[in-house]
Amino acid sequence: MTVERFRPRIRLRFTALYAATLLVVLLGAAFALRLAVRSALEREFEESVRASALLMRQFFRVEIAEYLSIERTLDHIAAELVFEERSIRVRRPDGMLYGAFTAPVRGVQRTFVEPVRQVTLPLEPGLAPGWLIEVTASAASVRAVQARIDYWFVVGIPGLVLLVGVAGWWLTGRTLRPVGLMANAAADIEPGSGARLPVDDPSDELGRLGLSFNALLDRLDGALSQQQRFLADAAHELRTPLARMRARVELAQLAQGDGAVSSPVVAEVHEDVIRMSRQVDELLQLARADAGDDTSPQSLLPIFLDDLAADELRRWQADATRAGMVLESTALDEAPVRAEPTLIGRLIGILLDNALRYGHRGGRVDVRVQCERNEAVLEVEDDGIGIPPADRERVFDRFYRGAEARAHRSDGSGLGLAIAAWIAERHGGSIRVDVGRASIGTLVTVRLPRRATV
């Protein structure tokens, strides 16, 4: 079983959350700043328009003392005052336009780009009663300033968020680097290997987490070692009395005399002893697996998988006959592998035993050995009760037996396929359970690395 390596999902989420938070904050600040700047610009613009009207009135108050006439004073002011981006008009008391002071020809109105602002003030109530000053100005320049500010907000905020996001990705990566190292190390830790998580700084939160996890691994290794010792010792202690019991039962069967019918009780005891012996052997095999007594490269021998399969077929023919089933092989292609013959023979035996145990009387078991690219493929197919899809992954767990298997056969330890999976894994191979090719029964496929022929 492969363990998925560490992926920077937390790092991505932290960076995205950080960038999104910054974006919301910047957008809120930009919106508030835009409102404040717009209000300030419009207020300043309104004041400047009003200031133009006040300047005109003040100028009139000073000059009328010299020219004495309202019209002559206004004509003088029109020649002296020039207002940029302003249109200042003076209306008589009857509402008629007297003059536009920003146009070269009196009476010509200047056209301004929308939107425009207009301020109306009395010219000088004491000196020119009824006369009015109208100041008109375009707010396009104010809007242009606002547009430039908006442009820099639109361009600057995403750029700043992107820059901060890159910095946040880098910073989050450095912060979570110990987590990634611990995750990768945890994926490589095997039970009882003694390997532990790397701890950069034992004083920080991640360091304390690593130390706590390492302490947990120490306790688990201790409990696993005790369990392995107990399992191995119990299995070894049980093998001897079971062997003696089996021998005595077989002697009792022989002692009943030639042609005598065996006692049903003795026969049942004999079957129970055989079943218990098989379970003890399975426990010993698992104890060997847990202890790390796996197949080393030096113990792998050049063999042919098809020859081993043929040997096991002959060995199990008697069991197939007793079960009323047909055990055959439709393909035994030459398949050279490097393997430990005893273990591979055990694997094939487990698969054949399961196929015969959970098949139907009159059913068939087909064993096939073929070569595919760089793999030798062993297939054991039966037309029995099958394995539900929900149980096909769990059947390799120790002591697991599905509901249909328990209903079909009450005996069984649930250790056989676990041992088969261990043997396949120790040889660099894999094992898979599927439904049979005819959509009934069970198809077990074992793939082993193929060796080059000499």
C-alpha positions in Angstrom: 0.0 0.0 0.0 1.4 3.4 -1.0 1.1 6.4 1.2 0.3 9.7 -0.4 3.1 12.2 -0.1 2.8 15.6 1.5 1.0 18.1 -0.7 1.0 21.9 0.0 -2.7 22.1 0.5 -2.5 23.8 3.9 0.1 26.1 2.5 -2.1 27.0 -0.4 -5.1 27.6 1.9 -3.1 29.8 4.2 -1.7 31.8 1.3 -5.1 32.1 -0.3 -6.7 33.1 3.0 -4.0 35.6 3.7 -4.2 37.1 0.2 -8.0 37.2 0.3 -8.0 38.9 3.7 -5.5 41.5 2.5 -7.6 42.0 -0.7 -10.7 42.7 1.4 -8.8 45.0 3.7 -7.3 46.9 0.8 -10.6 47.2 -1.1 -12.3 48.5 2.1 -9.5 51.0 2.7 -9.4 52.0 -1.0 -13.2 52.5 -1.0 -13.1 54.6 2.1 -10.1 56.6 0.8 -11.9 57.1 -2.5 -14.9 58.5 -0.8 -12.8 60.8 1.4 -10.7 62.0 -1.6 -13.8 62.5 -3.7 -15.5 64.5 -1.0 -12.4 66.6 -0.4 -11.9 67.3 -4.1 -15.6 68.2 -4.6 -15.6 70.4 -1.5 -12.4 72.2 -2.7 -13.8 72.6 -6.1 -17.0 74.1 -4.8 -15.0 76.5 -2.6 -12.8 77.5 -5.6 -15.9 78.3 -7.7 -17.3 80.4 -4.8 -13.9 82.0 -4.4 -14.0 83.2 -8.0 -17.3 84.9 -7.4 -16.1 86.5 -4.2 -13.0 87.7 -6.1 -15.1 89.3 -8.7 -17.2 91.0 -6.1 -14.2 92.3 -4.2 -12.6 93.6 -7.4 -15.9 95.4 -8.2 -16.0 97.0 -4.7 -12.5 98.4 -5.2 -12.8 99.6 -8.8 -16.3 101.2 -8.6 -14.8 104.0 -6.5 -12.7 105.0 -9.5 -15.1 104.4 -12.4 -18.3 105.4 -10.5 -20.6 103.6 -13.0 -21.5 99.9 -12.7 -21.3 99.4 -16.4 -17.9 101.1 -16.8 -16.5 99.2 -13.8 -17.7 95.9 -15.2 -16.2 96.7 -18.6 -12.9 97.5 -16.9 -13.1 94.2 -14.9 -13.9 92.2 -18.0 -10.7 93.6 -19.6 -8.5 93.0 -16.6 -9.8 89.7 -15.2 -9.3 86.4 -17.0 -10.5 83.2 -15.3 -9.2 79.9 -16.5 -11.8 77.2 -16.8 -14.4 79.5 -15.4 -17.3 81.3 -16.9 -18.3 84.4 -15.0 -21.4 86.2 -16.1 -23.2 89.3 -14.7 -26.9 89.7 -14.9 -28.8 93.0 -14.6 -31.6 93.4 -12.0 -34.1 92.5 -14.7 -32.4 89.2 -15.3 -30.8 90.1 -18.6 -27.2 89.0 -19.3 -24.9 92.0 -19.2 -21.6 90.2 -20.0 -19.5 87.0 -19.8 -16.1 87.9 -18.5 -14.2 84.9 -19.8 -15.3 85.2 -23.5 -13.6 87.5 -25.9 -16.9 88.8 -27.1 -19.5 90.0 -24.7 -22.6 87.9 -24.7 -21.0 84.7 -26.0 -21.4 81.8 -23.6 -18.6 79.3 -23.1 -19.4 75.6 -23.4 -18.1 73.4 -20.6 -17.8 69.6 -20.4 -20.4 68.0 -18.1 -20.7 67.9 -15.2 -20.7 71.6 -14.4 -21.1 73.6 -11.2 -22.7 77.0 -10.9 -22.6 79.5 -8.0 -24.8 82.7 -7.9 -23.9 85.6 -5.6 -25.1 89.3 -5.5 -22.6 91.6 -7.1 -22.6 94.1 -4.2 -25.9 94.7 -2.5 -24.9 98.2 -1.4 -23.2 99.4 -4.6 -25.1 97.4 -7.3 -28.4 96.4 -5.9 -30.1 93.5 -7.9 -27.0 92.7 -9.9 -25.9 89.0 -9.8 -22.7 87.2 -10.4 -23.0 83.7 -12.0 -19.9 81.5 -11.9 -20.0 78.3 -13.9 -17.1 75.8 -14.0 -16.7 72.2 -15.3 -16.0 69.5 -12.8 -14.3 67.4 -15.5 -10.9 68.0 -14.1 -12.0 66.8 -10.7 -13.5 63.7 -12.3 -10.2 63.2 -14.2 -8.3 63.2 -11.0 -10.7 60.7 -9.5 -10.4 58.5 -12.5 -6.6 58.5 -12.2 -6.9 57.6 -8.5 -9.3 54.8 -9.4 -6.9 53.6 -12.1 -4.1 53.3 -9.6 -6.3 51.5 -7.2 -7.4 49.0 -9.9 -3.8 48.4 -11.0 -2.0 48.7 -7.7 -4.3 46.7 -5.4 -4.1 43.4 -7.4 -0.4 43.9 -7.9 0.1 44.5 -4.2 -2.0 41.4 -3.4 -0.1 39.3 -5.9 3.2 40.5 -4.4 2.1 39.8 -0.9 0.6 36.5 -1.9 4.0 35.4 -3.3 5.7 36.6 -0.1 3.0 34.8 2.0 3.6 31.6 -0.1 7.3 31.7 0.7 6.7 32.5 4.3 4.1 29.9 4.8 6.3 27.3 3.1 9.1 28.1 5.5 6.7 27.9 8.4 5.2 24.6 7.3 8.5 23.0 6.2 8.9 21.0 9.4 5.3 19.7 8.9 6.2 18.5 5.4 9.4 16.8 6.7 7.5 15.1 9.4 4.7 14.0 7.0 7.2 12.5 4.6 9.1 10.8 7.4 5.9 9.4 8.9 5.0 7.9 5.5 8.3 6.0 5.5 8.1 4.7 9.0 7.5 0.9 9.2 6.2 -0.8 12.3 9.0 -1.8 14.5 11.7 0.0 12.4 12.7 2.4 15.1 12.5 5.3 12.8 11.2 8.6 14.2 10.0 12.0 13.0 12.7 14.7 12.6 12.3 17.6 15.0 14.0 20.9 14.1 13.2 22.9 17.3 11.9 21.0 20.3 10.8 24.2 22.0 8.2 25.4 19.6 4.7 24.0 19.0 5.6 21.8 16.0 8.6 20.5 17.8 6.5 19.5 20.8 4.1 17.8 18.5 6.9 15.8 16.9 8.3 14.8 20.3 4.8 13.7 21.4 4.3 11.7 18.3 7.8 10.0 18.6 6.9 9.1 22.2 3.7 7.6 21.0 5.7 5.6 18.4 7.9 4.3 21.2 5.0 3.1 23.1 3.4 1.5 20.0 6.7 -0.2 19.1 7.0 -1.6 22.7 3.4 -2.9 22.5 4.0 -4.4 19.0 7.2 -6.1 20.2 5.3 -7.7 23.1 2.5 -8.8 20.8 4.9 -10.3 18.3 6.8 -12.2 21.1 3.6 -13.4 22.5 2.3 -14.5 19.1 5.5 -16.3 18.2 5.9 -18.0 21.6 2.2 -19.1 21.7 2.4 -20.5 18.2 5.6 -22.3 18.9 4.2 -23.7 22.2 1.0 -24.9 20.4 2.7 -26.6 17.5 4.2 -29.5 19.6 1.0 -30.6 21.5 -1.0 -30.2 18.3 1.4 -32.4 16.4 1.2 -35.0 19.2 -2.6 -34.8 19.1 -2.7 -35.3 15.4 -0.4 -38.3 15.5 -2.4 -39.9 18.3 -5.7 -39.4 16.4 -4.2 -40.9 13.3 -3.0 -43.8 15.3 -6.4 -44.2 16.8 -7.9 -44.4 13.4 -5.4 -47.0 12.3 -6.0 -49.0 15.5 -9.7 -49.5 14.7 -8.7 -52.3 12.3 -8.8 -53.0 8.7 -12.1 -52.3 7.0 -13.6 -50.9 10.1 -15.7 -47.7 9.9 -13.9 -44.8 11.6 -15.6 -43.3 14.6 -17.3 -40.0 13.6 -15.9 -38.5 16.8 -12.4 -39.4 15.9 -12.8 -38.1 12.4 -14.2 -34.8 13.7 -11.3 -34.5 16.2 -8.9 -35.2 13.3 -10.4 -32.4 11.2 -10.3 -30.0 14.1 -6.7 -30.8 14.9 -5.7 -30.3 11.2 -7.6 -27.0 11.2 -5.9 -25.8 14.4 -2.5 -26.8 13.0 -3.2 -24.8 9.9 -4.1 -21.7 12.0 -1.1 -22.1 14.2 1.1 -22.2 11.0 -0.6 -19.0 9.8 0.1 -17.3 13.1 3.7 -18.4 12.9 3.9 -17.0 9.4 2.4 -13.7 10.5 4.8 -13.6 13.4 7.6 -14.1 10.9 6.3 -11.2 8.8 5.9 -8.9 11.8 9.4 -9.7 13.0 10.8 -8.5 9.6 11.9 -11.9 8.6 11.2 -11.1 5.0 12.7 -12.5 1.8 16.1 -11.0 1.3 17.8 -10.7 -2.2 20.2 -13.5 -1.2 17.4 -15.9 -0.6 15.6 -15.3 -3.9 16.2 -18.1 -6.3 15.7 -18.2 -10.0 12.5 -20.3 -10.5 9.6 -20.7 -12.9 6.3 -19.7 -11.5 4.5 -22.1 -13.9 6.4 -25.0 -12.4 5.4 -24.0 -8.9 1.8 -23.6 -9.9 1.8 -27.1 -11.5 3.3 -28.6 -8.4 0.6 -27.0 -6.2 -2.1 -28.2 -8.6 -1.0 -31.8 -8.2 -0.9 -31.4 -4.4 -4.4 -30.0 -4.2 -6.1 -32.4 -6.6 -7.2 -34.7 -3.8 -8.8 -31.8 -1.9 -10.6 -30.8 -5.0 -11.9 -34.3 -5.5 -13.2 -34.4 -2.0 -14.9 -31.1 -2.4 -16.5 -32.3 -5.7 -14.8 -29.6 -7.7 -12.7 -29.5 -10.9 -9.2 -28.1 -10.4 -7.6 -27.3 -13.8 -5.2 -25.0 -15.6 -6.0 -23.4 -18.9 -2.7 -21.6 -19.3 0.7 -22.3 -17.8 3.1 -20.2 -19.8 6.8 -20.2 -18.9 7.2 -17.4 -16.4 10.8 -17.0 -14.9 10.9 -15.1 -11.6 13.2 -14.7 -8.6 11.4 -15.8 -5.5 11.6 -17.9 -2.4 9.9 -21.2 -3.5 8.4 -22.0 -0.1 6.7 -18.7 0.2 5.4 -18.6 -3.3 4.1 -22.2 -2.9 2.4 -21.1 0.3 0.8 -18.2 -1.6 -0.6 -20.4 -4.3 -1.8 -22.9 -1.7 -3.7 -20.2 0.1 -5.4 -19.1 -3.1 -6.3 -22.7 -4.0 -7.6 -23.4 -0.5 -9.9 -20.4 -0.5 -11.2 -21.2 -4.0 -12.0 -24.8 -2.9 -13.5 -23.7 0.4 -15.8 -21.1 -0.9 -16.7 -22.8 -4.2 -19.8 -25.0 -5.0 -19.8 -28.7 -5.5 -19.5 -29.3 -9.2 -17.8 -26.0 -9.6 -14.5 -25.2 -11.3 -11.2 -23.6 -10.2 -8.9 -22.4 -13.0 -5.2 -21.5 -12.5 -3.4 -19.5 -15.1 0.2 -18.3 -15.4 1.1 -15.8 -18.1 3.7 -13.1 -18.8 2.8 -9.5 -19.4 5.7 -7.1 -20.3 8.0 -7.3 -17.2 5.6 -9.2 -15.0 4.7 -12.8 -14.3 0.9 -13.0 -13.7 -0.7 -15.7 -11.6 -4.5 -15.9 -11.8 -6.8 -18.2 -9.7 -10.4 -18.0 -10.7 -13.4 -19.8 -9.3 -17.2 -19.7 -9.8 -18.0 -19.8 -6.1 -19.8 -17.3 -3.8 -17.6 -14.4 -4.8 -16.6 -11.4 -2.7 -18.8 -8.3 -2.6 -17.1 -5.1 -3.9 -17.2 -3.5 -0.4 -15.1 -6.4 1.0 -12.5 -6.7 -1.7 -10.0 -4.3 -0.1 -10.7 -5.5 3.5 -10.1 -9.2 2.7 -6.4 -8.6 3.0 -6.8 -7.3 6.6 -6.0 -9.8 9.3 -8.9 -11.8 10.9 -11.4 -10.1 8.5 -14.1 -12.4 7.1 -17.0 -11.0 5.2 -20.6 -11.8 6.0 -21.1 -14.1 3.0 -17.9 -16.0 3.8 -19.0 -16.5 7.5 -22.4 -17.7 6.3 -20.9 -20.2 3.8 -18.2 -21.5 6.1 -18.2 -21.1 9.9 -14.5 -22.1 10.2 -11.6 -20.0 9.0 -9.3 -17.5 10.7 -9.2 -14.7 8.1 -5.5 -14.9 8.0 -4.9 -16.6 4.6 -5.2 -13.6 2.3 -3.3 -11.4 4.7 -0.4 -13.8 4.5 -0.7 -14.0 0.7 -0.6 -10.2 0.5 2.5 -10.1 2.7 4.3 -12.7 0.5 3.4 -10.8 -2.7 4.6 -7.5 -1.2 7.9 -9.1 0.0 8.6 -10.2 -3.5 8.0 -6.7 -4.9 4.6 -7.8 -6.4 1.0 -7.1 -5.8 -2.3 -9.0 -5.3 -5.8 -8.0 -6.4 -9.3 -9.4 -5.9 -12.0 -9.0 -8.6 -15.1 -10.6 -9.8 -14.6 -13.5 -12.2 -14.5 -13.0 -15.9 -18.0 -14.4 -16.3 -19.3 -11.9 -13.7 -19.5 -14.7 -11.1 -17.1 -16.1 -8.5 -13.7 -14.6 -7.6 -10.6 -13.8 -9.6 -7.4 -13.3 -7.6 -4.5 -11.8 -9.6 -0.9 -11.9 -8.4 1.8 -9.9 -10.2 5.5 -10.6 -9.6 8.5 -9.0 -11.2 9.7 -11.1 -14.1 13.4 -12.0 -14.4 15.3 -12.1 -17.6 15.9 -15.6 -18.9 19.5 -16.7 -19.4 
